[in-house]
Amino acid sequence: MCYAIPGLVKGFDGKHAIVDYFGEEKKALSELLDLKAGDYVYAQGGFVITRVSAEEAGKTLETWKDLFFELKEIDQKASRLSPWGAARYDHVRGLMERALSGGKLTQAEILGLLNIADPREQEFLLSAANHIRQEHHSNSCCVHGIIEISNMCAEQCHYCGISAWNTKIPRYRLSKEEILSAVQGAVDGHGFKALVLQSGEDAGRSVDELADIIRAIKKRFGVLIFVSFGEVGEEGLEKLYAAGARGVLLRFETSNAELFKKLHPGSTLERRLAEIRKAHELGFLIVTGALVGLPGQTQQDVARDIELAGELNVEMLSLGPFLPHPATPLANIPAPDMADLIQTLAVARFALPAQVKILVTTGLETLSPDARRAGLMAGANSVMLNVTPVDKRPLYDIYPKRAHQDDPLAEQITATIALLESIGRAPTDLSVGAG
Ligand code: SF4
């Protein structure tokens, strides 16, 4: 199964190629200098990432032809708004209509939705979020891969199991060859079109070395690269962009500056936000978000977290639960309930601009085996699969018992595709973000 559908280039609008997918046209920024009308391409995140031969495209399109429309129909049915809910919960319906017409929610309105406690109203909220997702993104669901290239980190984030607080865990750093081999397995072996390279703030590997690895990947593989190496500074971001990275995954973790300072010794929210803003200015796609359930965090903070993500031009929202790790200062703080996280995702779908994708994080999946389905049915439309070599995954111990930690990649893919098909989603990136 391929993780994108090839599209046919119909023409150009400035630097954007106009790409046709079964009669639907999307725009994607092309960096392929000799791209021309009539070429087949794969696009991800609004970028044309690679060209494919007409023969290969033909084969894939043949597989997708009927399935594409069948899945859309299943999704449309599953995301219809319940008439009883719409009639009964006028306030939620009103905010949903505002979200559908591109209007903004105030922070008080976001907070109001977060505070809904009546189970039937909550149920309506989740279904309304799913309805908004379907209207804005149709049935597309991004399936990205993540490779954890190093668990070295010099920082002391209070919630993180691979922080410097953890003196017991063996540390690793994949070599350039090991990273290229993992990329090859994901791209050539399994058809991934977008990969996140992630590590702690690893002082032992310079940005120049990271840029060199990205250049080597881009030379050999048609894949969209996101980087998640913590804060690398303006110059670092420039080097990574020049090497070919096009996305940055950097969460601000909390919009509460005081809380941020407490949890991140030696760092400030201001600096983190400046880095995210700079990344956007340079042209990176932004994946950002927060942790929910942090000690000292209020619902007001969470409402502001959602609002702040929108202000940061988020392309994909990553909201994860705080999960206690025994080797950190927050070892005894309980994790939040899955239901609270799902409600937060749903509210984010109401509050964020149409094009924003919402990720079901591995952290959320760690709270419950049902979380992936629940998140996707409450406004989310993105998942990440762990592409890290299996023997290294337990060492990327950011929190205990990570979901899918021991699942071989092929098994993760089979399970993901089965779930997506059962709810009518296509593992594609053809949503408004690609337009
Ligand atoms: S959250 Fe990131 S920067 Fe902080 S300790 Fe963990 S790996 Fe390091």
Boltz pocket constraint, residues with backbone or C-beta under 6 A from the ligand:
constraints:
  - pocket:
      binder: B
      contacts: [[A, 152], [A, 153], [A, 154], [A, 155], [A, 156], [A, 157], [A, 160], [A, 161], [A, 162], [A, 163], [A, 164], [A, 199], [A, 200], [A, 201], [A, 230]]
      max_distance: 6.0
